Amino acid sequence: MRVSGREEGLRNLFVRGLAGDDAAYHAFLQQLAGFVRGYLRGRLARIPDEVEDLVQETLLAVHNQRHTYDPAQPLTAWVHAIARYKMVDLLRRRAGRDAMHDPLDEDALFAAPDEAAHDARRDLAVLLAQLPDRHRLPIVHVKLEGLSVAETARLTGMSESAVKVGIHRGLKALAAKVRA
């Protein structure tokens, strides 16, 4: 697996920090803050005032959970997972807060679940399961989960170009399966 310079640099600072090098750990947190900030800005463009608080929450979680990091895994993937959880928590809190001020919609309370959406998800899962990992994983991560090509490459160990090719060929194969 090819490791990016950023990944290697962050991991080096992190490992040195864990070994007691305070200056390295401080540098790690500063660089990581920029990395996380860029990640969150791209996903929270509609609520930019929340980004800095979420960056701080993510850094605190990374610090508090540093003992759970598995050195066999990419550091940035681990950090992305933490940032993603913090972002989902924020969105849930905001949805709950906003929902408290919405009037009750009695029809919505008793509405049946959207069966068409459920059927579509099930059908998509069946189609995706027929694809090889090199096509399925890039589609799932980029198109369904919303990760970037670079994040997907780090997560899967594929090159960025392999992720792009996998998406293209996978979507082409899915289209052919749907037509058939």
TORPA-4810 file (N, C-alpha, C, O; in nm, 3 decimals):
<nodes>
NODE_1_0.084_-0.117_0.000_0.000_0.000_0.000_0.089_0.123_0.000_0.182_0.133_0.080_M
NODE_2_0.060_0.218_-0.089_0.135_0.342_-0.098_0.082_0.439_0.008_-0.039_0.458_0.020_R
NODE_3_0.173_0.500_0.083_0.134_0.593_0.188_0.169_0.733_0.143_0.281_0.758_0.098_V
NODE_4_0.074_0.826_0.155_0.098_0.964_0.113_0.195_1.032_0.208_0.216_0.987_0.320_S
NODE_5_0.252_1.142_0.161_0.345_1.218_0.243_0.276_1.277_0.365_0.333_1.279_0.474_G
NODE_6_0.153_1.324_0.346_0.078_1.380_0.458_0.052_1.271_0.563_0.071_1.293_0.683_R
NODE_7_0.008_1.156_0.517_-0.019_1.043_0.609_0.107_1.008_0.687_0.105_0.994_0.809_E
NODE_8_0.217_0.994_0.615_0.343_0.956_0.678_0.389_1.062_0.777_0.435_1.029_0.886_E
NODE_9_0.377_1.190_0.739_0.418_1.298_0.828_0.335_1.304_0.955_0.388_1.318_1.065_G
NODE_10_0.203_1.295_0.938_0.114_1.297_1.055_0.140_1.177_1.146_0.146_1.190_1.269_L
NODE_11_0.153_1.061_1.084_0.176_0.940_1.165_0.308_0.951_1.242_0.315_0.914_1.359_R
NODE_12_0.412_1.001_1.176_0.542_1.016_1.241_0.531_1.109_1.363_0.580_1.077_1.471_N
NODE_13_0.466_1.224_1.344_0.448_1.317_1.456_0.364_1.254_1.567_0.395_1.271_1.685_L
NODE_14_0.260_1.183_1.530_0.171_1.120_1.627_0.246_1.016_1.710_0.237_1.014_1.833_F
NODE_15_0.321_0.930_1.643_0.396_0.825_1.713_0.501_0.886_1.805_0.518_0.843_1.919_V
NODE_16_0.571_0.988_1.755_0.669_1.056_1.841_0.601_1.121_1.960_0.654_1.119_2.072_R
NODE_17_0.484_1.179_1.938_0.408_1.240_2.048_0.366_1.137_2.151_0.373_1.162_2.271_G
NODE_18_0.322_1.021_2.103_0.282_0.915_2.196_0.400_0.866_2.278_0.384_0.819_2.391_L
NODE_19_0.520_0.877_2.221_0.641_0.834_2.291_0.692_0.939_2.389_0.794_0.919_2.456_A
NODE_20_0.621_1.054_2.397_0.659_1.155_2.495_0.718_1.282_2.438_0.753_1.372_2.515_G
NODE_21_0.730_1.295_2.307_0.784_1.415_2.245_0.673_1.520_2.236_0.592_1.519_2.144_D
NODE_22_0.671_1.613_2.335_0.565_1.713_2.343_0.562_1.805_2.221_0.454_1.841_2.173_D
NODE_23_0.678_1.842_2.171_0.683_1.931_2.054_0.624_1.862_1.931_0.553_1.924_1.852_A
NODE_24_0.654_1.735_1.915_0.600_1.659_1.802_0.448_1.645_1.815_0.377_1.656_1.715_A
NODE_25_0.400_1.622_1.935_0.255_1.607_1.955_0.184_1.739_1.929_0.076_1.741_1.870_Y
NODE_26_0.244_1.849_1.972_0.187_1.982_1.946_0.183_2.008_1.795_0.082_2.057_1.743_H
NODE_27_0.290_1.975_1.725_0.293_1.993_1.579_0.190_1.903_1.511_0.125_1.943_1.415_A
NODE_28_0.175_1.781_1.564_0.074_1.689_1.512_-0.066_1.750_1.523_-0.142_1.749_1.427_F
NODE_29_-0.099_1.803_1.641_-0.232_1.860_1.661_-0.255_1.982_1.572_-0.365_2.002_1.521_L
NODE_30_-0.151_2.064_1.553_-0.166_2.180_1.465_-0.191_2.138_1.321_-0.281_2.191_1.256_Q
NODE_31_-0.113_2.042_1.272_-0.132_1.996_1.135_-0.265_1.923_1.120_-0.333_1.938_1.019_Q
NODE_32_-0.300_1.846_1.220_-0.425_1.772_1.215_-0.544_1.868_1.214_-0.645_1.841_1.148_L
NODE_33_-0.534_1.978_1.286_-0.643_2.076_1.288_-0.669_2.128_1.146_-0.785_2.141_1.107_A
NODE_34_-0.565_2.157_1.070_-0.583_2.203_0.932_-0.645_2.095_0.845_-0.730_2.122_0.761_G
NODE_35_-0.600_1.973_0.865_-0.651_1.859_0.789_-0.800_1.838_0.816_-0.880_1.823_0.723_F
NODE_36_-0.838_1.838_0.945_-0.977_1.817_0.985_-1.063_1.935_0.940_-1.176_1.917_0.894_V
NODE_37_-1.011_2.057_0.954_-1.084_2.177_0.913_-1.122_2.169_0.765_-1.236_2.198_0.729_R
NODE_38_-1.027_2.130_0.681_-1.055_2.117_0.538_-1.159_2.010_0.511_-1.246_2.029_0.426_G
NODE_39_-1.150_1.900_0.581_-1.245_1.790_0.565_-1.387_1.837_0.602_-1.483_1.810_0.529_Y
NODE_40_-1.399_1.907_0.716_-1.531_1.948_0.763_-1.588_2.064_0.683_-1.709_2.069_0.660_L
NODE_41_-1.504_2.156_0.641_-1.554_2.269_0.560_-1.622_2.220_0.434_-1.724_2.275_0.392_R
NODE_42_-1.565_2.117_0.372_-1.623_2.064_0.250_-1.758_1.999_0.273_-1.840_1.990_0.181_G
NODE_43_-1.782_1.952_0.394_-1.907_1.881_0.422_-2.010_1.966_0.495_-2.128_1.933_0.496_R
NODE_44_-1.966_2.075_0.555_-2.058_2.160_0.631_-2.065_2.301_0.573_-2.069_2.400_0.646_L
NODE_45_-2.066_2.309_0.440_-2.067_2.439_0.373_-2.190_2.521_0.411_-2.185_2.644_0.410_A
NODE_46_-2.300_2.456_0.443_-2.424_2.527_0.477_-2.424_2.581_0.620_-2.501_2.671_0.653_R
NODE_47_-2.338_2.526_0.704_-2.331_2.573_0.844_-2.184_2.595_0.882_-2.132_2.527_0.971_I
NODE_48_-2.117_2.691_0.816_-1.974_2.711_0.840_-1.940_2.757_0.981_-1.827_2.739_1.027_P
NODE_49_-2.037_2.816_1.051_-2.011_2.862_1.188_-1.989_2.746_1.285_-1.941_2.768_1.397_D
NODE_50_-2.023_2.625_1.246_-2.006_2.508_1.333_-1.870_2.439_1.314_-1.832_2.355_1.396_E
NODE_51_-1.799_2.475_1.208_-1.676_2.401_1.173_-1.571_2.408_1.283_-1.517_2.305_1.322_V
NODE_52_-1.542_2.527_1.334_-1.434_2.540_1.433_-1.464_2.462_1.561_-1.376_2.398_1.617_E
NODE_53_-1.589_2.468_1.606_-1.625_2.391_1.726_-1.607_2.241_1.700_-1.559_2.168_1.786_D
NODE_54_-1.645_2.198_1.582_-1.633_2.057_1.548_-1.487_2.015_1.533_-1.451_1.902_1.567_L
NODE_55_-1.402_2.104_1.482_-1.259_2.075_1.474_-1.205_2.050_1.615_-1.131_1.954_1.638_V
NODE_56_-1.242_2.138_1.708_-1.194_2.123_1.846_-1.247_1.994_1.911_-1.174_1.926_1.982_Q
NODE_57_-1.375_1.962_1.886_-1.431_1.838_1.940_-1.357_1.717_1.883_-1.331_1.620_1.955_E
NODE_58_-1.324_1.722_1.755_-1.255_1.611_1.690_-1.114_1.596_1.747_-1.071_1.485_1.777_T
NODE_59_-1.043_1.708_1.762_-0.907_1.701_1.818_-0.909_1.646_1.961_-0.823_1.568_2.000_L
NODE_60_-1.008_1.689_2.038_-1.020_1.638_2.174_-1.048_1.488_2.175_-0.992_1.414_2.255_L
NODE_61_-1.135_1.444_2.084_-1.166_1.301_2.075_-1.043_1.221_2.031_-1.018_1.112_2.083_A
NODE_62_-0.967_1.275_1.936_-0.843_1.208_1.892_-0.749_1.195_2.011_-0.690_1.089_2.034_V
NODE_63_-0.735_1.304_2.086_-0.646_1.300_2.204_-0.696_1.198_2.307_-0.617_1.118_2.358_H
NODE_64_-0.826_1.201_2.337_-0.880_1.110_2.438_-0.881_0.964_2.394_-0.873_0.874_2.478_N
NODE_65_-0.889_0.941_2.264_-0.897_0.804_2.213_-0.766_0.757_2.149_-0.765_0.655_2.080_Q
NODE_66_-0.657_0.828_2.172_-0.530_0.796_2.105_-0.484_0.654_2.133_-0.414_0.594_2.052_R
NODE_67_-0.521_0.601_2.247_-0.482_0.464_2.283_-0.554_0.359_2.197_-0.513_0.243_2.196_H
NODE_68_-0.660_0.397_2.126_-0.735_0.300_2.045_-0.683_0.292_1.902_-0.727_0.206_1.825_T
NODE_69_-0.590_0.379_1.866_-0.539_0.379_1.728_-0.461_0.251_1.698_-0.374_0.210_1.776_Y
NODE_70_-0.493_0.189_1.586_-0.425_0.068_1.541_-0.318_0.109_1.439_-0.354_0.152_1.329_D
NODE_71_-0.190_0.098_1.471_-0.084_0.141_1.380_-0.084_0.068_1.246_-0.019_0.114_1.152_P
NODE_72_-0.155_-0.042_1.235_-0.161_-0.114_1.108_-0.258_-0.045_1.010_-0.258_-0.075_0.891_A
NODE_73_-0.339_0.047_1.061_-0.437_0.117_0.978_-0.389_0.260_0.950_-0.311_0.315_1.028_Q
NODE_74_-0.434_0.319_0.839_-0.397_0.458_0.810_-0.450_0.551_0.919_-0.566_0.542_0.960_P
NODE_75_-0.365_0.640_0.965_-0.403_0.735_1.069_-0.515_0.826_1.020_-0.609_0.854_1.095_L
NODE_76_-0.506_0.872_0.896_-0.607_0.966_0.846_-0.744_0.900_0.835_-0.846_0.968_0.853_T
NODE_77_-0.750_0.772_0.806_-0.879_0.702_0.802_-0.940_0.697_0.942_-1.061_0.715_0.959_A
NODE_78_-0.857_0.673_1.042_-0.902_0.671_1.181_-0.956_0.809_1.221_-1.061_0.819_1.283_W
NODE_79_-0.882_0.914_1.184_-0.925_1.051_1.216_-1.054_1.085_1.141_-1.144_1.146_1.197_V
NODE_80_-1.062_1.044_1.013_-1.185_1.069_0.937_-1.306_1.006_1.005_-1.412_1.066_1.012_H
NODE_81_-1.289_0.886_1.056_-1.399_0.818_1.123_-1.443_0.898_1.246_-1.563_0.915_1.269_A
NODE_82_-1.348_0.946_1.323_-1.381_1.026_1.442_-1.451_1.154_1.400_-1.554_1.191_1.458_I
NODE_83_-1.398_1.224_1.300_-1.458_1.349_1.253_-1.598_1.325_1.199_-1.689_1.404_1.223_A
NODE_84_-1.615_1.215_1.128_-1.747_1.182_1.072_-1.848_1.159_1.185_-1.962_1.206_1.176_R
NODE_85_-1.808_1.086_1.290_-1.898_1.064_1.403_-1.935_1.196_1.472_-2.050_1.217_1.509_Y
NODE_86_-1.837_1.283_1.488_-1.864_1.413_1.550_-1.959_1.495_1.463_-2.047_1.563_1.514_K
NODE_87_-1.941_1.488_1.331_-2.027_1.561_1.239_-2.170_1.506_1.245_-2.265_1.584_1.246_M
NODE_88_-2.184_1.376_1.248_-2.318_1.315_1.257_-2.384_1.354_1.388_-2.503_1.386_1.391_V
NODE_89_-2.308_1.353_1.499_-2.363_1.396_1.627_-2.414_1.540_1.619_-2.523_1.570_1.668_D
NODE_90_-2.335_1.628_1.557_-2.375_1.767_1.541_-2.505_1.777_1.461_-2.597_1.848_1.500_L
NODE_91_-2.510_1.707_1.350_-2.629_1.713_1.264_-2.752_1.658_1.337_-2.863_1.710_1.320_L
NODE_92_-2.733_1.555_1.416_-2.846_1.501_1.495_-2.892_1.602_1.599_-3.012_1.622_1.618_R
NODE_93_-2.797_1.666_1.666_-2.833_1.768_1.766_-2.910_1.882_1.700_-3.011_1.928_1.752_R
NODE_94_-2.859_1.927_1.585_-2.925_2.038_1.515_-3.063_1.998_1.467_-3.157_2.077_1.476_R
NODE_95_-3.077_1.876_1.416_-3.207_1.830_1.367_-3.305_1.822_1.483_-3.421_1.860_1.469_A
NODE_96_-3.260_1.773_1.597_-3.346_1.765_1.714_-3.388_1.901_1.763_-3.504_1.922_1.800_G
NODE_97_-3.295_1.994_1.765_-3.324_2.130_1.810_-3.422_2.198_1.716_-3.516_2.264_1.760_R
NODE_98_-3.399_2.183_1.585_-3.487_2.244_1.487_-3.624_2.178_1.489_-3.727_2.245_1.473_D
NODE_99_-3.626_2.047_1.509_-3.753_1.973_1.508_-3.840_2.012_1.627_-3.962_2.000_1.620_A
NODE_100_-3.779_2.057_1.737_-3.857_2.096_1.854_-3.946_2.216_1.826_-4.046_2.237_1.895_M
NODE_101_-3.911_2.295_1.724_-3.987_2.416_1.694_-4.083_2.396_1.578_-4.155_2.489_1.542_H
NODE_102_-4.085_2.278_1.518_-4.177_2.249_1.409_-4.312_2.208_1.465_-4.319_2.137_1.565_D
NODE_103_-4.420_2.254_1.400_-4.551_2.207_1.445_-4.566_2.058_1.416_-4.505_2.007_1.322_P
NODE_104_-4.646_1.991_1.494_-4.669_1.848_1.473_-4.748_1.826_1.345_-4.846_1.895_1.318_L
NODE_105_-4.704_1.730_1.269_-4.774_1.691_1.147_-4.832_1.552_1.173_-4.761_1.452_1.164_D
NODE_106_-4.960_1.547_1.205_-5.022_1.420_1.243_-5.013_1.318_1.130_-4.996_1.199_1.156_E
NODE_107_-5.026_1.361_1.006_-5.017_1.267_0.895_-4.880_1.200_0.891_-4.869_1.081_0.863_D
NODE_108_-4.775_1.277_0.921_-4.640_1.222_0.918_-4.619_1.122_1.032_-4.543_1.026_1.018_A
NODE_109_-4.686_1.144_1.144_-4.671_1.053_1.257_-4.722_0.913_1.225_-4.667_0.814_1.274_L
NODE_110_-4.825_0.906_1.143_-4.885_0.776_1.116_-4.858_0.727_0.974_-4.919_0.629_0.931_F
NODE_111_-4.769_0.792_0.903_-4.741_0.752_0.765_-4.664_0.621_0.763_-4.582_0.594_0.852_A
NODE_112_-4.690_0.540_0.663_-4.618_0.414_0.645_-4.478_0.444_0.597_-4.458_0.544_0.527_A
NODE_113_-4.379_0.361_0.630_-4.245_0.384_0.580_-4.242_0.380_0.428_-4.322_0.311_0.365_P
NODE_114_-4.152_0.455_0.370_-4.143_0.464_0.225_-4.088_0.332_0.170_-3.967_0.308_0.171_D
NODE_115_-4.178_0.249_0.123_-4.139_0.117_0.075_-4.056_0.125_-0.053_-3.967_0.042_-0.075_E
NODE_116_-4.084_0.223_-0.138_-4.010_0.234_-0.263_-3.862_0.261_-0.236_-3.775_0.204_-0.301_A
NODE_117_-3.834_0.349_-0.139_-3.695_0.379_-0.106_-3.627_0.256_-0.046_-3.512_0.226_-0.077_A
NODE_118_-3.699_0.185_0.037_-3.644_0.062_0.096_-3.614_-0.041_-0.013_-3.508_-0.103_-0.012_H
NODE_119_-3.707_-0.058_-0.107_-3.686_-0.153_-0.217_-3.568_-0.112_-0.303_-3.490_-0.197_-0.346_D
NODE_120_-3.554_0.018_-0.327_-3.442_0.067_-0.409_-3.308_0.039_-0.341_-3.213_-0.003_-0.406_A
NODE_121_-3.302_0.062_-0.210_-3.177_0.034_-0.136_-3.144_-0.114_-0.141_-3.028_-0.152_-0.159_R
NODE_122_-3.246_-0.198_-0.124_-3.224_-0.342_-0.129_-3.176_-0.385_-0.267_-3.083_-0.465_-0.279_R
NODE_123_-3.240_-0.332_-0.373_-3.200_-0.367_-0.509_-3.058_-0.321_-0.538_-2.980_-0.393_-0.602_D
NODE_124_-3.024_-0.203_-0.492_-2.889_-0.152_-0.514_-2.787_-0.240_-0.441_-2.681_-0.269_-0.495_L
NODE_125_-2.819_-0.281_-0.321_-2.729_-0.368_-0.245_-2.706_-0.500_-0.318_-2.594_-0.551_-0.321_A
NODE_126_-2.813_-0.555_-0.376_-2.801_-0.681_-0.451_-2.712_-0.661_-0.573_-2.626_-0.744_-0.601_V
NODE_127_-2.731_-0.551_-0.644_-2.650_-0.523_-0.763_-2.503_-0.500_-0.725_-2.413_-0.552_-0.790_L
NODE_128_-2.481_-0.421_-0.620_-2.343_-0.392_-0.579_-2.271_-0.519_-0.533_-2.151_-0.533_-0.555_L
NODE_129_-2.342_-0.610_-0.470_-2.281_-0.734_-0.422_-2.226_-0.818_-0.537_-2.139_-0.903_-0.516_A
NODE_130_-2.276_-0.795_-0.658_-2.231_-0.872_-0.774_-2.101_-0.817_-0.833_-2.039_-0.881_-0.917_Q
NODE_131_-2.062_-0.698_-0.790_-1.940_-0.636_-0.843_-1.817_-0.681_-0.763_-1.828_-0.710_-0.644_L
NODE_132_-1.701_-0.687_-0.829_-1.578_-0.715_-0.753_-1.545_-0.596_-0.662_-1.588_-0.483_-0.687_P
NODE_133_-1.469_-0.621_-0.556_-1.434_-0.516_-0.460_-1.373_-0.394_-0.527_-1.400_-0.281_-0.485_D
NODE_134_-1.291_-0.413_-0.629_-1.222_-0.300_-0.693_-1.321_-0.204_-0.759_-1.286_-0.089_-0.786_R
NODE_135_-1.444_-0.248_-0.785_-1.547_-0.161_-0.841_-1.648_-0.122_-0.733_-1.692_-0.006_-0.727_H
NODE_136_-1.685_-0.218_-0.650_-1.789_-0.194_-0.549_-1.744_-0.094_-0.443_-1.817_0.001_-0.413_R
NODE_137_-1.626_-0.113_-0.386_-1.581_-0.027_-0.276_-1.570_0.120_-0.316_-1.616_0.206_-0.240_L
NODE_138_-1.511_0.153_-0.432_-1.508_0.295_-0.470_-1.648_0.355_-0.487_-1.670_0.470_-0.450_P
NODE_139_-1.741_0.278_-0.542_-1.878_0.330_-0.559_-1.942_0.353_-0.423_-2.003_0.458_-0.400_I
NODE_140_-1.928_0.257_-0.334_-1.989_0.270_-0.201_-1.932_0.390_-0.127_-2.007_0.471_-0.073_V
NODE_141_-1.799_0.402_-0.124_-1.736_0.509_-0.046_-1.757_0.647_-0.108_-1.789_0.742_-0.037_H
NODE_142_-1.739_0.659_-0.239_-1.747_0.791_-0.302_-1.890_0.831_-0.332_-1.934_0.940_-0.295_V
NODE_143_-1.964_0.744_-0.398_-2.098_0.780_-0.444_-2.205_0.768_-0.337_-2.300_0.846_-0.336_K
NODE_144_-2.193_0.672_-0.247_-2.297_0.652_-0.147_-2.264_0.716_-0.012_-2.352_0.773_0.053_L
NODE_145_-2.138_0.706_0.031_-2.101_0.761_0.161_-2.051_0.905_0.151_-2.043_0.974_0.252_E
NODE_146_-2.017_0.950_0.030_-1.975_1.088_0.011_-1.830_1.117_0.042_-1.793_1.234_0.057_G
NODE_147_-1.745_1.014_0.052_-1.603_1.039_0.074_-1.540_1.090_-0.056_-1.594_1.067_-0.164_L
NODE_148_-1.430_1.157_-0.044_-1.358_1.202_-0.163_-1.281_1.084_-0.223_-1.266_0.979_-0.161_S
NODE_149_-1.232_1.105_-0.345_-1.151_1.002_-0.411_-1.025_0.977_-0.328_-0.984_0.862_-0.310_V
NODE_150_-0.963_1.083_-0.279_-0.840_1.069_-0.200_-0.867_0.992_-0.070_-0.788_0.905_-0.032_A
NODE_151_-0.977_1.024_-0.003_-1.011_0.953_0.121_-1.036_0.805_0.094_-0.994_0.718_0.170_E
NODE_152_-1.105_0.778_-0.016_-1.135_0.640_-0.052_-1.007_0.565_-0.084_-0.991_0.449_-0.047_T
NODE_153_-0.915_0.632_-0.154_-0.788_0.569_-0.187_-0.713_0.530_-0.059_-0.661_0.419_-0.049_A
NODE_154_-0.709_0.621_0.037_-0.642_0.591_0.164_-0.712_0.478_0.239_-0.646_0.389_0.294_R
NODE_155_-0.842_0.481_0.239_-0.919_0.381_0.313_-0.906_0.241_0.254_-0.898_0.143_0.328_L
NODE_156_-0.902_0.232_0.121_-0.900_0.101_0.054_-0.760_0.054_0.017_-0.741_-0.063_-0.015_T
NODE_157_-0.663_0.145_0.022_-0.528_0.109_-0.020_-0.510_0.113_-0.171_-0.406_0.072_-0.222_G
NODE_158_-0.610_0.163_-0.242_-0.601_0.175_-0.388_-0.541_0.312_-0.421_-0.542_0.403_-0.339_M
NODE_159_-0.489_0.325_-0.543_-0.443_0.456_-0.588_-0.567_0.539_-0.624_-0.674_0.484_-0.647_S
NODE_160_-0.550_0.672_-0.629_-0.662_0.758_-0.665_-0.713_0.727_-0.805_-0.833_0.727_-0.830_E
NODE_161_-0.621_0.701_-0.897_-0.664_0.669_-1.033_-0.738_0.536_-1.037_-0.833_0.521_-1.114_S
NODE_162_-0.697_0.440_-0.955_-0.767_0.311_-0.949_-0.909_0.330_-0.893_-1.002_0.262_-0.936_A
NODE_163_-0.924_0.422_-0.798_-1.057_0.451_-0.743_-1.146_0.510_-0.853_-1.261_0.469_-0.868_V
NODE_164_-1.092_0.605_-0.929_-1.171_0.667_-1.037_-1.209_0.564_-1.143_-1.323_0.561_-1.190_K
NODE_165_-1.114_0.482_-1.181_-1.141_0.377_-1.281_-1.243_0.279_-1.226_-1.334_0.237_-1.298_V
NODE_166_-1.230_0.243_-1.099_-1.324_0.150_-1.037_-1.466_0.204_-1.036_-1.562_0.130_-1.061_G
NODE_167_-1.479_0.334_-1.008_-1.612_0.397_-1.012_-1.668_0.392_-1.153_-1.782_0.350_-1.173_I
NODE_168_-1.589_0.434_-1.250_-1.635_0.438_-1.389_-1.676_0.300_-1.437_-1.786_0.282_-1.491_H
NODE_169_-1.590_0.203_-1.419_-1.620_0.067_-1.467_-1.733_0.003_-1.387_-1.815_-0.070_-1.443_R
NODE_170_-1.738_0.031_-1.257_-1.845_-0.024_-1.175_-1.981_0.032_-1.214_-2.079_-0.043_-1.222_G
NODE_171_-1.988_0.164_-1.237_-2.115_0.223_-1.279_-2.157_0.172_-1.416_-2.276_0.151_-1.442_L
NODE_172_-2.059_0.154_-1.503_-2.090_0.099_-1.637_-2.146_-0.043_-1.623_-2.243_-0.078_-1.690_K
NODE_173_-2.085_-0.124_-1.537_-2.132_-0.261_-1.516_-2.271_-0.262_-1.452_-2.355_-0.344_-1.488_A
NODE_174_-2.296_-0.170_-1.357_-2.428_-0.161_-1.295_-2.534_-0.124_-1.399_-2.643_-0.183_-1.402_L
NODE_175_-2.502_-0.027_-1.484_-2.596_0.014_-1.590_-2.630_-0.104_-1.680_-2.746_-0.123_-1.718_A
NODE_176_-2.528_-0.182_-1.716_-2.552_-0.298_-1.801_-2.641_-0.400_-1.730_-2.728_-0.460_-1.794_A
NODE_177_-2.622_-0.420_-1.599_-2.703_-0.515_-1.524_-2.848_-0.466_-1.515_-2.941_-0.547_-1.524_K
NODE_178_-2.867_-0.336_-1.498_-3.003_-0.281_-1.491_-3.074_-0.296_-1.624_-3.192_-0.330_-1.628_V
NODE_179_-3.002_-0.270_-1.733_-3.062_-0.283_-1.867_-3.100_-0.428_-1.897_-3.199_-0.454_-1.966_R
NODE_180_-3.022_-0.523_-1.844_-3.045_-0.665_-1.876_-3.161_-0.724_-1.804_-3.190_-0.842_-1.821_A
</nodes>
